[in-house]
Every structure is written in structure tokens, then in C-alpha cells.
Amino acid sequence: MSPLPIRFGVLGTGRITRRLVADLQSTPGATVSAIASRCAHRARWAADSHGIAAAVEGYERLLSRDDVDAVYIALPPSLHHEWTLAACAAGKHILCEKPVALSAREVSEMLDAANRADVRFLDATAWLHHERTFQFRQWLRTATPQPDTALAAAKPDELFADESAAASESLGFRVGPLRHVSAAVSFLNPFQNGDHRLDRSLGGGALLDLGWYAAGMIRFATGDLPERVYATAVMRDGIDVRVSATMRFADETTATLSCGFDTSTRKWCEIAGAEASIVCDDFTRPWADKPARSWVHEASGKVHTFTPPSELDGLTNSGGITAPVSRPPRCHQEREMISRLIGWIRTDASADVEKPWQQFHDQALQTQTLLDTIAAAIE
């Protein structure tokens, strides 16, 4: 017998809500039972727009409902801390939009509250849940691998396929010791009227909004926080519209971050090791008209192009023979993220088992800590 679906209530009716509600409704094991706004009329409009049964005036009333097991917090960043603590007190599990909060202190308090209440907390950083990101993790483990580990992490017939290699060929590249990470995320004036990203008091500014992705990639690749940070910002009307930062880590790895509201669309990263570099031009979200590709550039100049098996076409060519292949559905990172949270909710945390959410909590807290450090360097 299938378990009952996890019933989500939504706090907020802004722009970001519309996309995630559809993802919640289309993820197996999840349903949306209620949506709340400070205004009854807006709650009713949002509920009718998305086919949600209950429209609720006031966030407190939604948290008190018996038909809500978990909440999706889609409010401005300045309200994440307050309503995460309230959700924990109400015993509701939490999917929280990013940036998680305004400071690392707030994030730490939110995570501590979730752990005390024995509820699951996940920040809605969807790229961390894409199948491509898990391949990045494998490649990064080839910094100092056993010989067979380096090959296993790069087999084209496992998670990813190399367009230049036969299906039976193992790619022997290693990333090698990490040397430098670059991450850049920007969009040109991505605003609507009343956008909270233009209001510093609500958590606006490019560093918190777009820097969350770039800083997150740097922390993901290094697994650490830097010893030194140098940063500068272009300010307009009281908010940072463009930020650049350079950092150095204890092991002499370096990193650069760029984000901005006044620059053409960028969502790329490079993770450079001594022996090879991982390059991706859309790590935050795959381009709509392209597969979720990535590249590995070896020091010799050889380049490997990788595409997830879920995004290959229905045919494969091996040894000159073209034949149909079976492939999984295309990876949808938001649904993968929601499915992961549902799995955690159904995990007995009191059992003597590893708590898989801890690595995501560490990632969120250290990402915010890095943003705090960059902000201090700007000041």
C-alpha cells in the first residue's frame, strides 16, 4: 500500500510561488492542500489559479491546519527566519526559499529549531539535486583517488555519456588537487513592480539573491570556507547591483565570485584542478532548449562533453550500430528536490541511521556564512 501523500501548505503568493506550486503538485507523493497570504482576496486568487482547495488569510492560520504536514516558505528572505521558527513550533516540515535568511546566525537558529522539533528542513536550492551535480561530486573525488576510483567516476556508461567515447571505454581523467573555482550568476534587470530584491530591508540586493548560487557553488566545490576574502560592490539606490569577490583557502585554493542585476545572463562555473577542469554554463538551471551538458577539459587539451542519460535522444551509436536505448525520464531538479524532502519526512530520525539532511544543512549554513563574509569585506 502506498503511503499517503505529504500535504504542503504554501506561505506566500509571489512570483516564485507559481513555479514551485506546479512542481509540488506534479511530484509523486506530494500534494498542495492550502495557500496563505496576508490578504484574503490574494489567497483566494492564488488558490483558484493553482487548483488549491483552501485559501487562507494569515500565515498563522495555515500553520494551525490539520491538513498541512509541511510548508513551502515563499516569502521575502527577511521573513524566512520568523516563519521557519513558527513552522517548527507547529510541527510542520519545511521547504524554504533561498537565500535561507539574512545572516548565518539566523540560519543556524532555523536549523537548530528544526532539529529540536524533529522536523525536516530543506532550502529550495534545486541545482544541488540535479543528476549532473551528483556527477560533479564523483569527479571532485578524483582529486586524490585510488586508481580504480578515478576510472569508476568517469565511466560514460554509468551516469553520463561522453560523445567522443565508445560505450565500453573508461575515461581515465582525474581532476587532481583543487586549484581554483569560478562562479558567475547574473541577469539583466529581472524585476517586476514591488520586487523584494530591490528592497534592502527585505533581503534585496544581488549578493543575497544571485550570490547565493555562486557562493553555494564555491562551497560545494571546496567543501570549506576561505581564510581571506576581498570584495567590492556597485551600489544603486541603496542596494548592491553587482558584486565581485576573490578568496583564498587554507590549502591555497583560490576562488572568484561574480553576480549582478545589470549584466547579461550568466550561470556558469569552472572547477579547476591540477589535472582537469569541470566547466558548466548553466549550473543553476539547465538552459530550456539544451540538455544539461557539462565539459571536462584535461590539462593535455582533450575535452570531454557529458550529457545525462535522461537527456540523450532515444538512440545510441556504438561501433557503427544505431539502436534504441532505454532511458529514464529527463531529470527535473525541483521535483528531485521535493522528492528528497519527502523521503526525509518519512525517515525515522530516532533510528540509528545516518541523517542525510545534515550535508544539505551544512551547505546552506556555510553558503550563508560566506555571503556574510563577502558583505563584511564590501563594507
Solvent accessible surface area in square Angstrom, and as a share of the most:
residue,aa,sasa,rsa
1,M,234,1.04
2,S,93,0.60
3,P,86,0.54
4,L,143,0.71
5,P,62,0.39
6,I,16,0.08
7,R,87,0.32
8,F,0,0.00
9,G,0,0.00
10,V,0,0.00
11,L,0,0.00
12,G,4,0.03
13,T,11,0.06
14,G,31,0.30
15,R,99,0.36
16,I,35,0.18
17,T,1,0.01
18,R,97,0.35
19,R,109,0.40
20,L,6,0.03
21,V,0,0.00
22,A,52,0.40
23,D,9,0.05
24,L,0,0.00
25,Q,75,0.33
26,S,54,0.35
27,T,4,0.02
28,P,118,0.74
29,G,26,0.25
30,A,11,0.09
31,T,48,0.28
32,V,13,0.07
33,S,18,0.12
34,A,0,0.00
35,I,0,0.00
36,A,0,0.00
37,S,8,0.05
38,R,189,0.69
39,C,64,0.38
40,A,51,0.39
41,H,145,0.65
42,R,92,0.34
43,A,1,0.00
44,R,104,0.38
45,W,108,0.38
46,A,2,0.02
47,A,0,0.00
48,D,94,0.49
49,S,64,0.41
50,H,40,0.18
51,G,69,0.66
52,I,5,0.03
53,A,90,0.70
54,A,17,0.13
55,A,33,0.25
56,V,5,0.03
57,E,82,0.37
58,G,16,0.15
59,Y,18,0.07
60,E,113,0.51
61,R,148,0.54
62,L,0,0.00
63,L,12,0.06
64,S,86,0.55
65,R,76,0.28
66,D,134,0.69
67,D,40,0.21
68,V,3,0.02
69,D,39,0.20
70,A,0,0.00
71,V,0,0.00
72,Y,0,0.00
73,I,0,0.00
74,A,8,0.06
75,L,11,0.06
76,P,32,0.20
77,P,4,0.02
78,S,30,0.20
79,L,48,0.24
80,H,1,0.00
81,H,35,0.15
82,E,90,0.40
83,W,25,0.09
84,T,0,0.00
85,L,62,0.31
86,A,33,0.25
87,A,0,0.00
88,C,7,0.04
89,A,94,0.73
90,A,45,0.35
91,G,43,0.42
92,K,21,0.09
93,H,29,0.13
94,I,0,0.00
95,L,0,0.00
96,C,0,0.00
97,E,9,0.04
98,K,36,0.15
99,P,3,0.02
100,V,0,0.00
101,A,0,0.00
102,L,65,0.32
103,S,29,0.19
104,A,18,0.14
105,R,147,0.54
106,E,25,0.11
107,V,0,0.00
108,S,40,0.26
109,E,65,0.29
110,M,0,0.00
111,L,11,0.06
112,D,69,0.36
113,A,9,0.07
114,A,0,0.00
115,N,77,0.40
116,R,184,0.67
117,A,41,0.32
118,D,80,0.42
119,V,7,0.04
120,R,13,0.05
121,F,1,0.00
122,L,1,0.01
123,D,6,0.03
124,A,2,0.02
125,T,5,0.03
126,A,9,0.07
127,W,2,0.01
128,L,5,0.03
129,H,4,0.02
130,H,3,0.02
131,E,32,0.14
132,R,4,0.01
133,T,3,0.02
134,F,65,0.27
135,Q,7,0.03
136,F,1,0.00
137,R,44,0.16
138,Q,46,0.21
139,W,1,0.00
140,L,31,0.15
141,R,151,0.55
142,T,1,0.00
143,A,26,0.20
144,T,117,0.68
145,P,24,0.15
146,Q,125,0.55
147,P,110,0.69
148,D,99,0.52
149,T,54,0.31
150,A,6,0.04
151,L,74,0.37
152,A,41,0.32
153,A,7,0.05
154,A,2,0.02
155,K,74,0.32
156,P,10,0.06
157,D,92,0.48
158,E,86,0.39
159,L,73,0.36
160,F,3,0.01
161,A,32,0.25
162,D,6,0.03
163,E,142,0.64
164,S,79,0.51
165,A,21,0.16
166,A,54,0.42
167,A,54,0.42
168,S,106,0.69
169,E,77,0.35
170,S,47,0.30
171,L,7,0.04
172,G,52,0.50
173,F,7,0.03
174,R,73,0.27
175,V,1,0.00
176,G,0,0.00
177,P,50,0.31
178,L,34,0.17
179,R,131,0.48
180,H,50,0.22
181,V,0,0.00
182,S,15,0.10
183,A,2,0.02
184,A,1,0.01
185,V,1,0.01
186,S,0,0.00
187,F,63,0.26
188,L,113,0.56
189,N,103,0.53
190,P,39,0.25
191,F,54,0.23
192,Q,105,0.47
193,N,158,0.81
194,G,82,0.79
195,D,21,0.11
196,H,52,0.23
197,R,19,0.07
198,L,86,0.43
199,D,56,0.29
200,R,130,0.48
201,S,82,0.53
202,L,59,0.29
203,G,3,0.03
204,G,6,0.06
205,G,0,0.00
206,A,0,0.00
207,L,12,0.06
208,L,28,0.14
209,D,24,0.13
210,L,5,0.03
211,G,0,0.00
212,W,5,0.02
213,Y,42,0.16
214,A,0,0.00
215,A,0,0.00
216,G,3,0.03
217,M,0,0.00
218,I,0,0.00
219,R,37,0.14
220,F,22,0.09
221,A,11,0.08
222,T,30,0.17
223,G,44,0.42
224,D,71,0.37
225,L,53,0.26
226,P,21,0.13
227,E,119,0.53
228,R,134,0.49
229,V,23,0.13
230,Y,133,0.50
231,A,22,0.17
232,T,87,0.50
233,A,23,0.18
234,V,54,0.31
235,M,95,0.42
236,R,115,0.42
237,D,151,0.78
238,G,46,0.44
239,I,5,0.03
240,D,13,0.07
241,V,14,0.08
242,R,86,0.31
243,V,1,0.00
244,S,51,0.33
245,A,4,0.03
246,T,66,0.38
247,M,2,0.01
248,R,98,0.36
249,F,5,0.02
250,A,69,0.54
251,D,107,0.56
252,E,121,0.54
253,T,2,0.01
254,T,46,0.27
255,A,0,0.00
256,T,49,0.28
257,L,4,0.02
258,S,27,0.17
259,C,0,0.00
260,G,0,0.00
261,F,2,0.01
262,D,37,0.19
263,T,36,0.21
264,S,76,0.49
265,T,62,0.36
266,R,54,0.20
267,K,16,0.07
268,W,95,0.33
269,C,0,0.00
270,E,60,0.27
271,I,0,0.00
272,A,18,0.14
273,G,13,0.13
274,A,47,0.36
275,E,68,0.30
276,A,3,0.02
277,S,17,0.11
278,I,0,0.00
279,V,40,0.23
280,C,0,0.00
281,D,40,0.21
282,D,0,0.00
283,F,4,0.02
284,T,14,0.08
285,R,82,0.30
286,P,20,0.13
287,W,73,0.26
288,A,102,0.79
289,D,118,0.61
290,K,75,0.32
291,P,53,0.34
292,A,0,0.00
293,R,51,0.19
294,S,0,0.00
295,W,52,0.18
296,V,0,0.00
297,H,73,0.33
298,E,44,0.20
299,A,86,0.67
300,S,99,0.64
301,G,56,0.54
302,K,103,0.44
303,V,65,0.37
304,H,2,0.01
305,T,26,0.15
306,F,2,0.01
307,T,18,0.11
308,P,0,0.00
309,P,34,0.21
310,S,2,0.01
311,E,24,0.11
312,L,65,0.32
313,D,97,0.50
314,G,33,0.32
315,L,100,0.50
316,T,59,0.34
317,N,104,0.53
318,S,49,0.32
319,G,78,0.75
320,G,68,0.65
321,I,124,0.63
322,T,78,0.45
323,A,39,0.31
324,P,112,0.71
325,V,59,0.34
326,S,115,0.74
327,R,113,0.41
328,P,68,0.43
329,P,121,0.76
330,R,120,0.44
331,C,20,0.12
332,H,58,0.26
333,Q,8,0.04
334,E,5,0.02
335,R,92,0.34
336,E,77,0.35
337,M,1,0.00
338,I,0,0.00
339,S,50,0.33
340,R,67,0.24
341,L,0,0.00
342,I,8,0.04
343,G,37,0.36
344,W,9,0.03
345,I,26,0.13
346,R,104,0.38
347,T,42,0.24
348,D,87,0.45
349,A,15,0.11
350,S,102,0.66
351,A,41,0.32
352,D,151,0.78
353,V,79,0.45
354,E,154,0.69
355,K,87,0.37
356,P,50,0.31
357,W,9,0.03
358,Q,85,0.38
359,Q,101,0.45
360,F,9,0.04
361,H,7,0.03
362,D,53,0.28
363,Q,13,0.06
364,A,2,0.01
365,L,53,0.27
366,Q,50,0.22
367,T,1,0.01
368,Q,1,0.00
369,T,40,0.24
370,L,2,0.01
371,L,2,0.01
372,D,46,0.24
373,T,57,0.33
374,I,0,0.00
375,A,40,0.31
376,A,69,0.53
377,A,38,0.30
378,I,47,0.24
379,E,165,0.74
